Amino acid sequence: DVDQMRRLEDAVGKAEKKGARETLVLTDSAAFVVSVKNKTVVTAMDRETMKDNVFTNIDSTVLLKG
């Protein structure tokens, strides 16, 4: 979805401005671990899949609402 990609790009931009290298982006329906330097999604999972998961190798989190 184009809107979700735009929001993900905006979130990664915010993380990059704070000096993040690997960020966890949480939306209402999904979670993405993103390499900020490479602008690449490393891991993506929906809300159901992310239950009881532990996210490692991240140095920041961006929460997206709506």
N, C-alpha and C positions, 0 to 999 in steps of 0.2 A: 504494500500500500504506500503510495507516494507521500501521504501526510506523515505516516509513521517514520519513513526514511528521513524526511525533513526534520522531524522532531529529534530523531536519533543523531543526526548530523549536528543539530544545535546543541544537544547535550554533550557531545564529544568536544565541540568547540569550547563550551564552558569549562569542561574538565581540563582541556589543554591550557587555557588561560591561567588555571590554578597550578599548572606544572605536573599534572597527572600523567602517568605512563600507561597504566592499565585501569580502566574504570568499569564499574558495574552500573549499568543504566537500567533502572526499574520503571516500568510503565504499569498501567492498571492491569494489563493482561499478559505481560511478558518480562523476561529479564535477559539482558545482553551483556556479555563481558566483551569489551572492546579494547583493542590495542590503539591507544591514542596516536602514537607515533605513526603507525601504518594505516590508520583510519580503516581498520579491518575488524569485523565482528569475529571474535574467537569462539564464543559459545552463545547460543540462543536457545531459550526454552520458554514454554508457555507457563501460565500460572499453576496449572495442575502438576506439571513436571518439576517445578522448582520447589515444591514442598519438601521439607526435610533435607534440602541440599545445603552444602557448605561451599561458599565461594572463596577460593584461595587465589593468591598471586594478583590481588588488586590493591590499588593504593587510594582509590576514591570511589564514591558512589554519587550518582545523579538520580534524583527522584523526579519523574514526570507525572503530572496529574492530568486527567481528562483526555 
